[in-house]
Structure formats: C-alpha cells, structure tokens
C-alpha cells in the first residue's frame, strides 16, 4: 500500500501543477489583451447554443479569442482587474512550485498568506475611498458596502483592514524577524552605552586582583604584644590546611550517570547466531564475487562494529591492489549494500579491508563509553565521547586540543545527538569551577534544556548582539 501511495503522489502533483499553470497563463493573457470592443461585439452577435456548438463566434482582438474576452470580463466584474491579474500570476507560480518544488508543503502556508495579503490590500484600498471602476468587483464591493461599512463605518473599516494587512505581512516575512528589527531600533543605543545591570554585576574578567590595595597604617604596639601576635599567627597558619579541589567542589556533587543513563542491552543467543550467520554469508559472498572477476583471496579476520563491519582479506600472491579498489561499486551491487569502502592495504598489515554496512545498525549508549577504561583513566574535564569506531572501540578526544569543532551533516544524520552527547559528557565529569560554558541557541529549541546548568557563564543566549558583547 505504501508503494502505491508514493507512486501516485508525484503524478497528482504534476497534473495539478500543469492545470494551475495553464489556468494562470490563460487568465493573464486574457486580461492583458482585454478590450471592451470585444464584449460589445459578443453582445451584438447574440450568441445562442447552436452558434456555440457550431463555433460561430465573432472576431475578437483578445489573444485567447472569444473565450479569453469572456473570461477576462467575468473575472473583472467579480474580482476587479488588479486582483484578477494577481490571481493569474499566483496560479502560475503555484503551478511551477507544485512541479519543481520538492517542499511544497512548507510553501503552502506562505502562499495562502500572500493570497490573503492581496485580498486585504484590495479591501483596504476600497475602504479608504478607492472608487475607480477598474478596482471595483462584485465580491469586494459587497464585503465593504454590506458588511464593514454598516458595522464599523469607513474609519473603523480602514483600521481593522489595516491591522489585518499588517498581520499578514508579519506572517509572510516571519514575525521574529520584523519584531527583532523594531526591537533593535530602540535597544541598540542602550546596549552601546548602557550595559544591563546583570552584566555589571557579573563581569567576565575581574581587574580588581591587579589593582594595588591601599593598606591602612598599622598602629604602634609594644614589642611583647607583637611577639604574642606572631606566635598566634604561626599557630593559626600551622593548623590551617590548603583546600583541595575536592573540597572546593563539594558544594556541587557530580551527577551519577550510572543511575541516569540507560544500560546497553546484552545480545541474546539468537542475535549472536544471526550475527555469525550474517558474517559467514557475507564473507563467502565477498570471496565468490571476487572470483568472478578473476581475483583470489581469503577472509582471514573480521572486525565487527556497531554500524559497519570490516572484512580483512589476504590477497593471493601477485595480485595488484588496484584491482580491488576498482570493484567498490560492483561489490556494493552484489552485496546489496548502499556503499562499500575499500582500505587497500590496511596500515601495518598484509590484508585489504572491505568495510560493509551491517544489516541492522546497533545503538551506541553513552553509559558504555563513559565506563570505558580510556575515559576513566583520563582525568581531563574536557574529555568528550564521540561514539565508536569500526572495531567497536570508543572514540574519545579532548576538547581543549581542538581549536575548532564543526558538526555538519544532512537532516537526520545525528548532529543534535552529537552535540548533546558532547555537553553531557562534560557535565557528568566536570565541576563548574573546572569548565565554564557559553551556549548560543538562536532557534531557542536545541539548548533550552541546559538553561539551569551551573557551568554556564550566562543563561542560554538567543540574541546575536548578546554573544558579541559576551565574547
């Protein structure tokens, strides 16, 4: 059933698109070449059903002929000439988007608001005294004269329609963009010369440490008292012990991720047998497909990963490596895989690696990576977990060694998951006095959950100007 629906949907879009383009083009050229002489000649001809059936029409100067003259006349009477022109262009553009636009669902809402914009614009023009016959249409005249004027009069109608027009503009160009523009007109001078109270209270860098403190003059005392004071000071200093980092951080206990994170499920016997069967089948299939191309080799080792498995093949003596690398697409087709990566040769080995996607991808659990020896043995607070490699070993790196880190990929590839994994790794391991974070979230969606984290220098920032000021 799913396949039938996916096949029918593109066809219906194409048909609807061509119909809208045809209607838009016919209406546009009919209006463009419209003259009242054509209407007069059509009336004088006294068209009957017989004349219409026999196509006995009088001569018209309209580009679309008698049909175009009648169509333009009807639309002008009902909707007015300017709105009819807009309607023709609107139909034409909508048809093109239905044919060539892959994301028409996202544009539908904006197209509706554009259509409403011209409706409100025509009504607003009529409400403020637009009395030209060219702008009069039965529909708009009825709405103004029979609905708005009796209830709101001319001034009230203009105010209501003006607000509706402005609201439609906001929806077309997105409300945050327009509201931020008006906000910036009034807030920019304040930000330049008057930073907010919150910023004054919490400066990022304190310069008081570098200033010389003026000590008050010490009063003159007797020598005996001085000796006693010195003894007391020595005793007090001796009794005091320096604070360790653990004592400083005792106010903030690290979260116990063992209770918070999910355990990775253990594989059942059935799953293990299926995995072995899959590896054996792909190993034999890989060797048999290579034999079809007169290439000999044996699979000597298999590195099983969560998403990709690497099959190590030892080539026969005298076989060139270039033969293997040229068969990536052919092997992908034979093994029914999206793609195959060939590592020829594997560094430090006499084998060639064929990296083939697994039939079922496994989930990688953050708790498993945090419990790894690599993570436990490294005390760095900026250590981050990135997942697992082909062999199933955890991928861990130190954020302080990365000058810049760019996370990119297509929709659904896991960018948000990666970003949340990095942040959670730091929050589970580091105290607020060890790592300070500045989070910028212009979408107000991705990082809103971290707004109460004590590691933040400032609450999650959503405004570009605040970022510039803070940095």
C-alpha positions in Angstrom: 0.0 0.0 0.0 2.8 2.4 0.8 4.5 1.9 -2.6 1.2 2.7 -4.4 0.7 5.9 -2.5 4.3 7.1 -3.1 3.9 6.4 -6.8 0.5 8.2 -7.2 1.5 11.3 -5.2 4.1 12.7 -7.7 1.7 12.2 -10.6 -1.1 14.1 -8.9 1.4 16.9 -8.2 2.4 17.1 -11.8 -1.2 17.1 -13.1 -2.3 19.7 -10.6 0.8 21.8 -11.4 0.2 21.8 -15.2 -3.5 22.7 -14.7 -2.6 25.7 -12.5 0.0 26.9 -15.0 -2.5 26.6 -17.8 -5.2 28.5 -15.9 -2.8 31.2 -14.8 -1.4 31.7 -18.3 -4.9 31.8 -19.9 -6.2 34.3 -17.4 -3.1 36.5 -17.6 -3.1 36.9 -21.4 -6.9 37.3 -21.5 -6.6 40.2 -19.1 -3.6 41.7 -20.8 -5.3 41.9 -24.2 -8.8 42.7 -22.9 -10.8 45.5 -24.6 -14.5 46.5 -24.2 -14.9 46.3 -28.0 -14.7 42.5 -27.8 -17.6 42.5 -25.3 -19.7 44.7 -27.4 -19.1 42.5 -30.5 -20.0 39.4 -28.5 -23.2 41.0 -27.2 -24.2 42.1 -30.8 -23.6 38.6 -32.1 -26.4 37.3 -29.8 -24.7 34.0 -29.2 -27.1 31.0 -28.9 -26.5 27.4 -28.0 -26.4 26.5 -31.7 -23.8 29.1 -32.5 -21.7 28.0 -29.6 -21.9 24.3 -30.7 -21.0 25.2 -34.3 -18.2 27.5 -33.1 -19.8 30.5 -34.8 -18.1 33.3 -32.9 -17.5 36.9 -34.0 -13.9 38.2 -34.4 -12.2 39.4 -31.3 -8.8 41.1 -30.7 -8.1 39.1 -27.5 -5.1 36.9 -27.6 -7.1 33.9 -26.2 -10.0 34.7 -28.6 -13.7 34.9 -27.6 -13.1 32.6 -24.6 -10.4 35.0 -23.3 -12.6 38.0 -23.8 -15.4 36.4 -21.8 -13.1 35.1 -19.1 -11.4 38.5 -18.5 -14.8 40.2 -18.5 -16.2 37.8 -15.9 -13.2 38.0 -13.6 -13.1 41.8 -13.8 -16.8 42.0 -12.8 -16.4 39.6 -9.9 -12.9 40.3 -8.6 -11.8 43.5 -10.2 -9.0 43.9 -12.7 -5.9 44.3 -10.4 -6.9 41.3 -8.2 -7.6 39.2 -11.3 -4.0 40.0 -12.6 -2.6 38.9 -9.2 -4.7 35.8 -9.2 -3.4 34.8 -12.6 0.3 35.2 -11.5 -0.5 33.4 -8.2 -1.9 30.4 -10.1 1.1 30.3 -12.5 3.7 30.4 -9.7 1.9 27.9 -7.6 1.8 25.5 -10.5 5.5 25.9 -11.1 6.2 25.2 -7.4 4.0 22.1 -7.5 6.0 20.7 -10.4 9.6 21.7 -9.5 9.3 22.4 -5.7 10.2 19.4 -3.5 8.9 21.1 -0.3 5.6 22.5 -1.4 4.0 21.6 2.0 6.3 24.2 3.6 5.4 26.8 1.0 1.6 26.3 1.1 1.2 28.3 4.3 3.2 31.2 2.9 1.3 31.1 -0.4 -2.0 31.3 1.5 -0.8 34.4 3.4 0.4 36.0 0.2 -3.1 35.4 -1.3 -4.7 36.9 1.8 -2.4 39.9 1.6 -3.8 40.9 -1.8 -7.3 40.3 -0.6 -6.8 42.7 2.4 -4.9 45.1 0.2 -7.9 45.4 -2.2 -10.4 45.7 0.6 -8.2 48.3 2.4 -7.9 50.4 -0.8 -11.7 50.3 -1.2 -12.3 51.2 2.4 -10.1 54.4 2.2 -12.0 55.7 -0.8 -10.7 53.8 -3.8 -13.7 54.4 -6.2 -12.1 53.8 -9.6 -14.3 51.4 -11.6 -11.2 49.4 -12.5 -10.8 48.4 -8.8 -14.5 47.6 -8.2 -15.5 44.0 -8.1 -18.8 42.5 -7.0 -17.2 40.4 -4.2 -15.1 43.2 -2.7 -17.8 45.9 -3.1 -20.3 43.6 -1.3 -17.9 42.9 1.6 -17.2 46.7 2.0 -20.7 48.1 1.5 -22.8 45.4 3.1 -20.5 44.1 5.9 -17.8 46.6 7.0 -19.4 50.0 6.5 -22.7 49.2 8.3 -20.8 47.9 11.4 -17.6 49.9 11.5 -18.1 52.8 9.2 -15.2 54.0 6.9 -12.7 54.8 9.7 -13.2 51.6 11.6 -13.1 49.5 8.5 -9.8 51.1 7.5 -8.3 50.4 10.9 -9.4 46.8 11.0 -8.3 46.0 7.5 -5.0 47.9 8.0 -4.3 45.7 11.0 -5.2 42.6 9.1 -2.9 43.7 6.3 0.0 44.3 8.7 -0.6 41.0 10.4 -0.4 39.2 7.1 2.9 40.9 6.3 4.3 39.7 9.6 3.3 36.1 8.9 4.8 36.3 5.3 8.2 37.6 6.4 8.1 35.7 9.8 7.2 37.5 13.0 10.6 37.2 14.8 12.5 38.9 12.0 10.2 42.0 12.0 9.8 42.2 15.8 13.6 42.0 16.2 14.0 44.8 13.7 11.7 47.1 15.7 13.3 46.0 18.9 16.8 46.8 17.6 15.8 50.3 16.7 15.1 51.1 20.4 17.6 48.8 22.1 20.8 49.4 20.1 21.7 52.8 21.7 21.2 51.4 25.2 23.4 48.4 24.5 26.2 50.6 23.2 26.4 53.0 26.1 24.4 51.4 29.0 25.1 47.8 29.6 22.4 46.0 31.7 22.6 45.7 35.4 23.1 42.0 35.2 26.2 42.4 33.1 27.6 45.0 35.5 27.1 42.6 38.4 28.8 39.7 36.7 31.8 40.8 34.7 33.6 38.1 32.8 37.1 39.3 33.8 37.8 41.0 37.2 40.6 43.5 37.2 40.4 44.1 40.9 43.1 41.5 41.5 45.6 43.5 39.6 45.0 46.7 41.5 47.2 47.5 44.5 45.2 47.6 47.7 45.9 50.6 49.9 46.5 49.2 53.4 45.7 51.3 56.5 48.6 52.3 58.7 49.4 49.7 61.4 49.1 51.1 64.9 52.1 51.2 67.1 52.1 48.5 69.7 54.5 47.1 72.3 57.2 44.6 71.4 55.8 41.9 73.8 52.4 42.0 72.2 53.9 41.7 68.8 55.6 38.5 69.8 52.4 37.1 71.1 50.6 38.0 67.9 53.3 36.3 65.8 53.0 33.2 67.8 49.3 33.2 67.4 49.6 33.7 63.7 52.1 30.9 63.3 49.8 28.6 65.2 46.8 29.5 63.2 48.7 29.1 59.9 50.1 25.7 61.0 46.6 24.5 61.9 45.2 25.5 58.5 45.5 23.1 55.6 45.3 24.1 52.0 41.9 23.4 50.3 42.0 20.7 47.7 39.9 20.8 44.5 37.6 18.1 46.0 36.8 20.3 49.0 36.1 23.3 46.7 33.8 21.2 44.6 32.0 19.6 47.5 29.1 22.1 47.1 28.4 20.6 43.6 28.2 16.8 43.6 28.7 15.3 40.1 25.6 13.5 38.8 25.7 9.8 39.0 25.3 8.7 35.3 25.0 5.1 36.3 21.5 5.8 37.7 20.6 8.3 35.0 21.8 6.7 31.7 20.4 3.6 30.1 22.4 0.3 30.1 23.4 -1.2 26.8 21.3 -4.4 26.3 23.2 -7.7 26.2 22.9 -9.7 23.0 20.7 -12.8 23.1 21.8 -16.2 21.8 19.5 -15.8 18.8 21.1 -12.4 18.0 24.6 -13.8 18.3 23.7 -16.7 15.9 22.2 -14.3 13.4 25.3 -12.1 13.5 27.6 -15.1 12.9 25.4 -16.2 10.1 25.5 -12.8 8.5 29.3 -12.6 8.8 29.7 -16.1 7.3 27.4 -15.3 4.4 29.0 -12.0 3.5 32.5 -13.5 3.8 31.6 -16.3 1.3 29.7 -13.9 -0.9 32.6 -11.5 -1.0 35.1 -14.2 -1.9 32.8 -15.6 -4.6 32.2 -12.2 -6.2 35.9 -11.5 -6.3 36.5 -14.9 -8.1 34.0 -13.8 -10.8 36.5 -11.0 -11.6 39.4 -13.5 -11.5 40.7 -12.2 -8.2 41.7 -14.7 -5.5 41.8 -14.0 -1.8 40.7 -15.4 1.6 38.9 -13.6 4.5 41.3 -14.0 7.5 39.8 -11.7 10.1 36.5 -9.8 10.8 36.2 -6.5 12.8 32.6 -6.2 13.9 31.4 -2.6 14.5 28.0 -1.2 15.5 27.2 0.1 12.0 29.9 -1.2 9.7 31.9 -4.5 9.8 35.4 -4.7 8.3 36.3 -7.9 6.5 40.1 -8.4 6.2 41.0 -10.2 3.0 44.5 -11.5 2.3 45.1 -11.3 -1.5 46.7 -14.0 -3.5 50.4 -13.6 -4.4 51.0 -11.4 -7.5 47.5 -9.7 -7.3 47.6 -5.9 -7.8 45.9 -3.8 -5.2 44.4 -1.5 -7.9 42.1 -4.4 -9.0 40.4 -4.4 -5.6 39.8 -0.6 -5.4 38.2 -0.6 -8.8 35.5 -3.0 -7.7 33.8 -1.0 -4.9 30.6 -0.2 -6.9 30.3 -3.8 -8.3 30.7 -5.3 -4.9 28.2 -2.9 -3.4 25.7 -4.0 -6.0 26.4 -7.7 -5.5 26.2 -7.5 -1.7 23.1 -5.2 -1.8 24.8 -2.5 0.2 24.5 1.3 -0.1 28.2 1.6 -0.4 31.5 -0.2 0.3 34.7 1.3 1.4 37.9 -0.5 0.5 41.1 0.2 2.6 43.9 -1.1 0.4 46.1 -2.1 2.3 45.2 -1.8 6.0 48.1 0.1 7.6 50.6 -2.2 9.2 49.0 -5.4 7.8 49.3 -7.5 4.7 45.5 -7.5 4.2 42.9 -5.4 2.4 39.8 -4.1 4.4 36.3 -4.2 3.0 34.0 -2.1 5.1 30.5 -3.3 4.6 27.3 -1.9 6.4 25.6 -4.3 8.7 22.1 -5.5 8.0 21.0 -3.9 11.3 22.7 -1.0 12.9 23.2 -1.1 16.7 22.6 1.7 19.1 25.6 3.2 20.9 24.9 4.0 24.5 26.7 6.9 26.2 27.0 5.0 29.5 29.1 2.3 27.8 31.6 4.9 26.5 31.8 6.7 29.9 32.5 3.4 31.6 35.4 2.6 29.2 39.0 2.4 30.5 40.1 5.2 28.2 37.5 7.6 29.8 38.1 6.5 33.4 41.9 6.7 33.2 42.0 10.2 31.8 41.3 12.9 34.4 40.8 15.8 31.9 37.5 17.5 32.5 37.1 18.5 28.8 37.2 14.9 27.5 34.3 14.2 25.2 32.8 11.0 23.8 32.0 10.8 20.1 30.9 7.2 19.7 32.6 4.0 18.5 34.9 3.1 15.5 34.6 0.3 13.1 36.1 -2.2 15.5 33.7 -1.2 18.3 36.3 0.7 20.3 35.2 4.0 21.9 36.2 7.2 20.1 37.3 9.8 22.7 39.1 13.1 22.3 39.9 16.1 24.4 38.0 19.3 23.5 40.9 21.6 24.6 43.1 20.1 21.9 40.6 21.1 19.2 40.9 24.7 18.0 37.6 24.5 16.2 35.0 21.8 16.1 32.4 21.8 13.2 29.5 19.4 13.4 27.9 19.1 9.9 25.6 16.7 8.1 22.3 16.3 6.4 18.9 16.2 8.2 18.6 13.2 10.4 22.3 12.4 10.4 22.6 12.9 14.1 24.0 16.5 14.6 21.8 17.2 17.6 22.6 13.8 19.2 26.3 14.5 18.8 26.0 18.0 20.4 24.0 16.7 23.3 26.5 13.8 23.8 29.4 16.3 24.0 27.6 18.5 26.5 26.5 15.6 28.7 30.0 14.1 28.7 31.4 17.3 30.1 28.5 17.8 32.6 28.9 14.3 34.0 32.6 14.6 34.6 33.5 18.2 35.2 32.7 20.6 38.1 31.5 24.2 37.3 34.9 25.6 38.5 36.7 23.4 36.0 34.7 24.1 32.9 32.6 27.2 32.0 30.2 27.1 29.1 28.7 29.7 26.8 25.8 28.3 24.9 24.2 30.1 22.0 20.8 28.9 20.7 19.2 31.2 18.1 16.5 28.7 17.3 15.5 28.5 21.1 15.0 24.8 20.7 18.2 22.8 20.8 19.8 24.0 24.1 16.9 25.2 26.1 17.2 22.2 28.5 20.6 23.4 29.7 19.4 26.8 31.0 19.8 25.9 34.7 23.2 24.2 34.4 25.7 25.8 36.9 28.5 25.6 34.4 27.0 28.4 32.3 28.7 31.8 32.3 25.3 33.3 31.4 21.9 31.8 30.7 21.5 30.2 27.2 21.9 33.1 24.8 19.4 33.6 21.9 20.3 37.1 20.7 23.3 37.7 18.4 24.2 41.0 20.0 24.5 39.4 23.4 27.0 36.9 22.0 29.2 39.7 20.6 29.1 41.6 23.9 29.9 38.5 26.0 32.8 37.4 23.8 
